[in-house]
């Protein structure tokens, strides 16, 4: 008899938002957001304006366990939006891909998890999710902060520097887990910042 699989995430955390006064109006005007960083070790982020921000980090054994975890997060988002009678939720998936030297298997795996996320979100919300490549949102945030990835710098280190510059209050709330090791969580938090405030420039 097969054991029942757990769909509980390895990390589920609600964040307290302490938004600077100059950004509060823009944040209140933002639509609800559900952001997905796909992959076996991925993360999801749900934002219900103006201050409800929840992140789930997962470590799935396969795409079925991943899809079950995403379905639970999406159901939470849908129920919360229905209860609050919010505008239509904005669905965003990071358009990830394998690195040049990772080979065909990695490319297939990324495609499998991304496709599962697209299909599941479309089924639950009857709306196609936006696909945003990391080069776009990270490039815009690097332009905003002036922080460029230096030659030889690891992607995780670069992401951590961006997060410290833009969302230091959220980075501080990741303890007791070390923020440097939660790069997928930092990715979805930075994508939340990006999608909540862009494309309009920050004044």
C-alpha positions in Angstrom: 0.0 0.0 0.0 1.4 3.4 -1.0 1.9 5.9 1.7 -0.1 9.1 1.4 2.0 12.0 0.3 2.2 15.2 2.3 1.4 18.4 0.5 2.7 20.6 3.4 5.3 23.1 2.3 8.8 23.1 3.9 8.2 26.7 4.9 5.0 28.7 5.2 5.3 32.3 6.5 3.2 35.4 6.7 5.1 38.6 6.5 4.4 41.9 8.1 4.5 44.8 5.6 6.0 48.0 6.8 5.7 50.0 3.6 7.3 53.5 3.2 4.8 56.3 3.0 5.7 57.1 -0.6 4.8 53.6 -1.7 1.6 53.0 0.3 -0.8 54.4 -2.3 0.7 52.3 -5.1 0.6 49.2 -2.9 -3.1 49.8 -2.0 -3.9 50.1 -5.7 -2.2 46.8 -6.5 -4.4 43.8 -7.5 -4.1 40.6 -5.5 -1.1 38.6 -6.7 -0.2 34.9 -6.9 3.4 34.4 -7.9 5.0 31.1 -8.7 8.7 30.2 -8.9 8.4 26.8 -10.5 10.7 23.8 -9.8 11.1 20.9 -7.5 12.5 23.3 -4.9 10.2 26.3 -5.7 8.2 28.9 -3.9 4.8 30.6 -4.1 3.8 34.0 -2.9 0.2 35.4 -2.4 -0.5 39.0 -1.8 -3.9 40.3 -0.7 -3.8 44.1 -0.6 -2.9 46.0 1.4 -0.9 44.0 3.9 -1.5 40.3 3.7 1.6 38.6 2.2 2.2 34.8 2.5 5.0 32.7 1.1 5.3 29.0 0.7 8.6 27.2 0.0 8.4 23.6 -1.2 10.7 20.6 -1.8 8.7 18.3 -3.9 9.7 14.7 -4.7 8.0 14.9 -8.1 5.7 17.1 -10.2 2.6 15.5 -8.7 3.6 16.5 -5.2 4.5 20.0 -6.5 1.1 20.4 -8.2 -0.7 19.4 -5.0 1.2 22.0 -3.0 0.5 24.7 -5.6 -3.2 23.7 -5.7 -3.4 24.2 -2.0 -1.8 27.6 -2.2 -4.0 28.6 -5.1 -7.1 27.5 -3.3 -6.1 29.6 -0.3 -5.6 32.6 -2.6 -9.0 32.1 -4.3 -10.9 31.7 -1.0 -9.2 34.8 0.4 -10.0 36.9 -2.7 -13.6 35.7 -2.7 -14.0 36.6 1.0 -12.5 40.0 0.5 -14.4 40.6 -2.8 -11.3 41.8 -4.5 -10.6 42.6 -8.1 -9.5 39.7 -10.3 -6.2 38.2 -9.1 -3.1 38.7 -11.2 -1.3 35.4 -11.8 2.5 35.4 -12.5 4.9 32.6 -13.2 8.7 33.1 -13.4 9.7 31.9 -16.9 12.7 29.9 -15.8 14.9 27.7 -17.9 17.9 25.5 -17.5 21.4 27.0 -17.5 23.5 26.4 -20.6 25.5 23.5 -19.1 22.6 21.8 -17.3 21.6 19.7 -20.3 18.4 18.2 -21.7 17.2 16.6 -18.5 17.2 19.9 -16.7 15.4 21.7 -19.6 12.7 19.0 -19.6 12.3 19.2 -15.8 11.9 23.0 -15.8 9.4 22.7 -18.7 7.4 20.0 -16.9 7.0 22.1 -13.7 6.3 25.3 -15.5 3.7 23.6 -17.7 2.1 22.1 -14.6 1.8 25.5 -13.0 0.4 27.1 -16.1 -2.3 24.4 -16.5 -3.3 24.3 -12.9 -3.6 28.1 -12.5 -5.6 28.4 -15.7 -7.9 25.6 -14.6 -8.5 27.2 -11.2 -8.8 30.8 -12.2 -9.9 30.6 -15.9 -7.2 33.1 -16.8 -3.8 32.5 -18.4 -0.9 33.5 -16.1 1.7 36.0 -17.1 5.2 34.7 -17.8 8.0 36.9 -16.6 11.6 35.9 -17.3 14.1 36.5 -14.5 16.2 38.6 -16.9 13.3 41.1 -17.1 12.4 41.6 -13.4 16.0 41.3 -12.1 17.3 43.6 -14.8 14.7 46.3 -13.9 15.4 45.9 -10.2 19.1 46.2 -10.8 18.6 49.3 -12.8 16.4 50.7 -10.0 19.1 50.0 -7.3 22.2 50.4 -9.3 23.3 46.9 -8.1 24.8 44.9 -11.0 25.8 41.3 -10.8 29.6 41.2 -10.8 31.7 38.7 -12.9 31.9 35.5 -11.0 29.3 36.4 -8.5 26.9 33.6 -7.7 23.2 34.2 -8.6 22.1 33.5 -5.0 24.5 36.2 -3.7 23.3 38.7 -6.3 19.6 38.0 -5.3 20.4 38.4 -1.6 22.0 41.8 -2.3 18.9 43.0 -4.2 16.6 41.8 -1.5 18.6 43.6 1.2 18.4 46.8 -0.8 14.7 46.7 -1.7 12.9 44.6 1.0 15.2 44.6 4.1 12.3 44.3 6.5 11.1 41.1 4.8 14.6 39.6 4.7 14.9 40.2 8.4 11.7 38.2 9.0 13.0 35.1 7.4 14.8 34.0 10.6 15.4 31.4 12.1 16.0 30.2 8.5 19.0 32.0 7.1 17.9 34.3 4.3 20.9 33.4 2.2 19.7 29.8 1.9 16.1 30.7 1.0 16.9 32.0 -2.5 13.6 30.8 -3.9 11.7 32.7 -1.2 13.8 35.8 -1.9 13.0 35.4 -5.6 9.2 35.4 -5.1 9.4 38.3 -2.6 11.4 40.3 -5.1 8.9 39.3 -7.9 6.1 40.5 -5.5 7.9 43.9 -5.2 8.4 44.0 -8.9 4.8 43.1 -9.9 3.2 45.3 -7.2 5.1 48.4 -8.2 6.1 48.1 -11.9 5.7 49.0 -14.7 5.1 52.4 -13.2 8.5 53.9 -12.1 9.2 54.4 -8.4 9.2 58.1 -7.6 
